[in-house]
């Protein structure tokens, strides 16, 4: 089975990627290439952040790799928290604190439209490629469900009456931002590998 490094520190992303790739490719973690440091994420957009993480790993460890950056873009907040989704309530990337702050910033706001957007950046044989996935939905008023991670308990995708946190990994992957981006990555890798 061909393998590729997934440049992420987020174990939930690895779990979802493994389920979506369904054995077509083996994902290798950063520890396996000796990368123990935090990846840089200093860019102002999701696209550039994804590229920044992949370029860092490629430059320092000389491996083919992909990274991804995800943001929750809320219409009534002009796209916030967006690229700052992880650090919305502070540097700790605390999902509970992030959700609580978002719900408080949306208090009394009727327009609950939001979308998750993922950009995957792949560096293969020194060339860069990007793949995007988007899912539209609503930020609901209270947290529901115990699955998923991050903002999943307050995000209900359009056409469903359950949040991402009330879905299995397979159900979420079938419609999610990350699931779509990984499907594009998988199709690309299957063509070129
Ligand atoms: P990396 O090591 O890959 O950078 P990270 O956790 O820092 O991992 P991001 O920079 O992409 O990831 O941060 C995105 C934020 O959005 C973070 O707070 C996540 O918890 C949240 N998030 C990402 N994907 C999500 C998903 O599928 N559902 C809910 N929240 C998600």
Boltz pocket constraint, residues with backbone or C-beta under 6 A from the ligand:
constraints:
  - pocket:
      binder: B
      contacts: [[A, 7], [A, 8], [A, 9], [A, 10], [A, 13], [A, 39], [A, 41], [A, 68], [A, 69], [A, 70], [A, 71], [A, 72], [A, 83], [A, 85], [A, 86], [A, 87], [A, 93], [A, 95], [A, 98], [A, 148], [A, 149], [A, 150], [A, 151], [A, 152], [A, 164], [A, 176], [A, 178]]
      max_distance: 6.0
